[in-house]
Amino acid sequence: MPQIDTNGLKLEYDERGPRDGRPVLLIMGLGSQMTRWPDPFLDKLAGDGCRVIRFDNRDIGLSSWFDEAGIPDFGAIAGAVAAGKSPALAYSLEDMAADAVGVLDALGIEQAHIVGVSMGGMIAQLVTIHYPDRVLSLTSIMSSSGNRALPRATKEAQAMLTTPAPNPETDRDAFLDRAVASSRIIGSPAYPLDEAVVRERAAADLDRAYHPAGFARQYAAIIAAPDRRARLAQIKVPTVVLHGADDPLVPVEAGRDTAANIPGAELEVVEGMGHDIPPALYGRIIAAIHRAAGRASAEAAAQ
């Protein structure tokens, strides 16, 4: 896959679909490589006439890593946030939003439909807030407004997020077993993934690039991110907020709060959906992206 030079970094990216198609930029979540956007999902979007672009966020996958920054001191970060101070970070979610715009710049795309999942939804919101002229529509999936009063993840989901995985270099099977356990805890209860599929996907990601330190630094950026509600109120582009009713990691109240703070946002709550993108919901998620994009096209035509 090719790389883009932007913001002093190299970002691995991939695109498919017609070059003159509707540009859709996909932003993945915490610690996840762009390969977590499944090929059948991408092919369906591309088949609908979209120019689909995905990329590895900084510090993950085959994009530039920040290992010189070391492992974050989460206690110090939490203390600074509680005191209303800005903690020392390797980078912020705003920096990651600038990366997303850098991808568009490098590809010569002036405006795009921005889609983000989980942390990627936070980044997508920030792209829309800070670079409004670059965004045609926003689709925020299983994400949050940054409101610290919102319900937290379940104990099981939080433990899965914060407990280090087994070292795959010494026990590959245990690492893959952990991926299966994680899928059961945070995945969609109405659409469980086959264990063999989960293991195969985790093995492929592991062999492509394994970088737990990047996960930690991205997580630090999330913890330190300020409440976005006041800035979400400034968003003017058509927006769809999609969230699973049974999300144990980012509870559905976070999606409701996001939609409530974006003027004119459409909220879609999916029963039986957790914190993943199961194949049975590809069509529904793609339909949400098209609804946001369709509203943007209709508004442009009416002007």
N, C-alpha and C positions, 0 to 999 in steps of 0.2 A: 504494500500500500504506500502511497506517496505521503510526504510530509510538507507542512506549511511552516515558514519562518514568520513568527509574529511575537511582539512583546519580548524579544530576546530569547524566545523558546522555539523548540521544534514540536509541532503538534501533528500526530499521526491522524490521517483522515481518510474517508472513503466516500464516494458518491456513486449514485446510480440513478437511472431514469433519464429522460430527455433533457439536454442542456438548456432548452428553451421552455422547459416545463415550470410548473409552479414550485418555487424554491421553498423547501422545508428543511430547517436546521434542527437536528435532534440532539439534545443534551442529556447525557446519562447521569446517574446518581452516584452516591458516595462509594468510593473505592471500586467502582464498576467500570470495566473497559467498554469501549464502544461496541464490542461484540455482543454485549448483553441486549442490544437492539437486534432481535432475531431476524435472520435472512428472510423467512417467509413474510414477516411484517414489513420489512423494507421493500421486498419485491411487490407486495400488494400496493403499497403507496406509489412506487415507481410505475406500476402498471396502470395506476389511476391518472398518470400524466404528471407526476411530481418529480422534480429534481431533488432527490433525497440526499442530504449530507449528514454524516455522523463523524465524530472525532473522539479521540481519547483526551479527556481533560488533562490539564497539567498534573504531573506527579503520579500518573497512573498509566498502565498499559505501555505503549511504545512512544508516548510523548515524553518531554523532558521531565526528569526527576529533580527533587530538591533535597537530596540527601545531605548536602552541606549544612542545611538548617537544623538537622538533628530531630529528635523525637520531642513533640510538644510537652510542656509541663501543664497538664490539664488542671491541676490544683491552682496554679498561678493564674491560668486563664479564667477559671471560674471565679476566683477571688477578684480579679480585675473587673470582670463583667458585673459582679454583685456590687462593687464599689462605684460603678458607673464610669470606669476608666477603660481606655483602649489597651487590650493586652498585646504583647509582642507575638507576632505571628509570622510564619514563612510567607503567607499571602492571605488574601481575603476572598470572599465570594465575589466582591466587585472586581478583583483582579481576574477571576475566572470568567466573569461576564465580558471583560475586555478581550479575553482570549477568543470567546465565541464570535465577537464582532471582528476580530482579526482573521478568523477563518473566512467570514463573508468577504472581507477586504481582499484577501489573497485570491479568492475565486471570482472576484469582480462582480459580486452580487450586492446590489445597492439596498434591496429590501428583501426580507424573507418572513415566512411564517415560522415562529419560534415555538418549539415543543420541548418541554423538559419534564423529567420524571424524578421525584424525590428531591435530592439535592439539586439535580438538574432543573427541577421546577423552580427552585429558589433562584438559580442562576438565570433562568429564562425570564423570571420576573424582573430581575435587575437589569438585564439587557433591555427590556421594554421600558423600564423606568429611566435609565441613563442614556439610552440611545433610541428614543422614540421614533426618529426619522428612519431607522433601519428596520422597523418591525411592522409587518402587515397585520398579523394576528398573533395571539398568545394562547397556547394550550398548556395548562399547568396540571400535571398528573401526580396524584398521591404526594402532594407537597404541602407547604405551610406558609403562613404569613409572617412567621417569626414572633408572633404574640407569645410571650413567656407564660401567660396565664392559661394557655390551652392544656388540655389533658396530656399526660406523658404516655410514652409507650408502656405496654404491659411489662411486668417484671421479667417474664421469659424473653420477650423480644429485646428488651434493653440489655439483658445478660448476654444474649447472642451477639448483639452489636459490639459490646465492650470487652468480652472475654476473648483473649487471643486464641486463634485457631492453632491446631497442632502444626508443627513444622513439617511441611511436605518433603523436605530434603531427608528427613529421618524416618517419617512415617506417612507415606503418600496415602495409604488406605484410610488412616485416621483423619487426614485432611479432607478426603472426599466424603467420609462418613459425616463429618461436621457440616459439609455443604448440604447433605441430605437432611440432617437435623434442622438446619437453618431454614430450608425450604418448607419444612413441615410447620415450623413455628410462625414464620412471617408470611407464608404464601397464602393463596386464596383457598379458603376451606371448601368452597363449592366447585373449585377447579384445580384439584391437586395434581401436581406434576408427577409423572412416572419417575421412580427412583433412578432407573437406568439413565433416563434423559438428564436428570440433575447431575449425576456423577459424570456423564460424558461432557456436559457443558462446563462443569467445574474443572475437569481435567484439561479441557481445551484452553480455558482461561489461564490455568496454572502454567501450562507449557508455553503459552504466548508471552506472558509477563507476570511475575509474582513480586508484589511490592507492598507489603503491609505498612511500611513507614509512610508511604503516600496516603494510604487510608487514614492514618492517624493525623496527618497534617490537614487533610481535607475535613476531617471531623472537627478539628480545632477551629477551622474557618467557620463551620456551621455553628458551633457553640458560641463563638464570639460575634456572630452576625447580629446586628441590631434589629429591632422590631421594624418591619417594612410597611405596616398598615397605613401610615400617613402618606407614604410614597406610592403605595398601591392605589390610593384614591386619585392619583394624578394620571393613571393609565386611561387612554382614550381608545385604544384599538379593540376590536372584537375579541372577547376572551371566553374560553370554555375552561372550567375547572372540573376535572374528573377525579373521583376519589372512591376507593372501596369502602363499603359500609363496614367491612370486617377487617380493616387494616389494624394490626396490633402494634406496628412500629410508629406510624404517623396516624393517630386516630382520625376518624372521619370529621371530627369537629374542626380539625386544622383546614380541611378542604372547605368546609362551610364558612369558616372565618375568612379564608382567602377570597372566596367568591363574594362575600358580603362587603368586602372592602374595595373591590374593583367595580367601578360604575358599569352597569349593564352586563356584568358577567353572568354567563349561564353556568349553573351548577348541575352536574350529573353525578349522582351517587349510585354506585353499582353494587347491588346485593351480592353477597358471596365472594366479593373480591377482597384480597388482602393486599400485601405490599409486594406485588410482582405483576408481570404481564403474561398471563397464561394464554396459550394458543386459542382457547375458546373465546377470548375477549379481544383478539386482534381486530376483528371487524368493528367492534363497538368503539374501540379506542381510535381507530382510523376514521370512523364516522365523526367522532368528536373533533378531530383535527380538520376534517373537511367542512364541518359546520362553522368553525371559527373562520376558516379561510373563505368560505362562501359568503359569510356576512361581510368580510372585508371587501370582497369583489363587488358585492351589491352596493356597499356604501361608496366605493370608488366610482361606480357607474352612475350613482345618483348625484354626484357632485358636478 
